[in-house]
Amino acid sequence: MISKVPTRYKTSLLIEHTSEDIVGYTLIKLLQGLTKIQDNPRNIIITDFLDTLSIYLYQAELLNMDTTFVRDLSVIKVGGTVETGKVLYKIPISPPYPVYKARYNEAISKILENRESQPPQFNIQLGIEMVINLFNRHEMLEQIHDIGRQIIQNRGGLSI
């Protein structure tokens, strides 16, 4: 599966799933593949919205998958309470959206500036669909616009 993921700069992937899919299995397989081709878990950044990472890990563990390597991956925690992985930043979700956006941009910028000389970074965002519903209609449209702009302006990273 991972061999089909382009590993060049400024690439974004959207993985669609339904409520019937076991996303934990897919996530662990993706992360295992990325850690094998990257040689350095620091090149993977997970943005965990509202404890989605812990839910997906639980699904994978129920399938007897090894998830221990996830504790070494960098995590930006957005909302939620369950700490999974190496949490570098915690960002509370509190409207208005511009406050959240500024905090997230600051966190991701600090991580990336410390890693400028390294190969492309993989930014895996989990649970973003839950956050979109927390903001009013104008803020939701602004958020969708910002996601699109982030994809285009991504500095040497691969967004998944």
C-alpha positions, 0 to 999 in steps of 0.5 A: 500500500505505502509504495503507491503513496508518492513521497515527493514534496507538496503532495496531499492525500485524502483517504476516504472511509465509511463507518463500516471500515476499520480505519485502525488497521489501515492507519497502522499499516500506513504508519508501518510503511512510512516508518520503514521508508523514512528510517526516522520516526521524527519525519512523521507528525500526527495531528490527533483531533479529539482522541481519534488516534487512540480510537484507531489504535484500539481498533488495531490492538483488537486485531492483534496488531503491534502499535508500540512504535506509535509512542515514538511518533510526534503528535499535535493533540487538538482537543481531547484528553487521551495522550497517545504518542509523543505529544509535542503540543496540545491545542484546545479547541475553542471557538473562534476558529482564528484562535485555533488556527493561529495556535495550530500554525504556531505548533506546526511551524515550530516542529518544522523549523527544527527539521528543515534539513531533513527529508519530507515530513509526513503530516497525518491528520486524524479526525479533522471531520469532527472539528469542522462541525464545531465551528459556525458556517462562516468559520467552517468555510474559512477552515475548508479554505485554509485546508486547501491553502495548506495543501498548496503551500505545504513546505516540504511535507506530505499531508495525509 
